[in-house]
């Protein structure tokens, strides 16, 4: 079994030809709220990021992978492990799928399942967590489907369009270890 390949998708390392896809994702203002982005990214900065994407998770403290539906198709989303903490064996998880059509195909669900499997069985992480806006019902449903539990609410955590919004923290503990 290949860890990063599911029934309908696979997740892979970033490639130089992902430049335009990542540029579009990073500059999609509709998702800035969930990514805590405040300013647009230039192609130059994205290119520099891709040139350093080969760094090991232990070195970079993060891992970003492209979500693909077929070897012949470009990326349709990204999945991240961030704030990697090897001492405490934990990392944050983020996922973004581009386009409403792709969001309705369970791509995010399959990608999250693959990432959890990779994080627990190959990186030997003890826990994963996700920060999710309390109004983001789709993300809350996705993460709870995999056993993530809401362990707290951060009140007035994010300022979005002049309004403070609460953010929940969801946690999944690897019961195997």
Order of alpha helices (4+ residues) and beta strands (2+ residues): beta-alpha-alpha-alpha-alpha-beta-beta-beta-alpha-alpha-beta-alpha-beta-beta
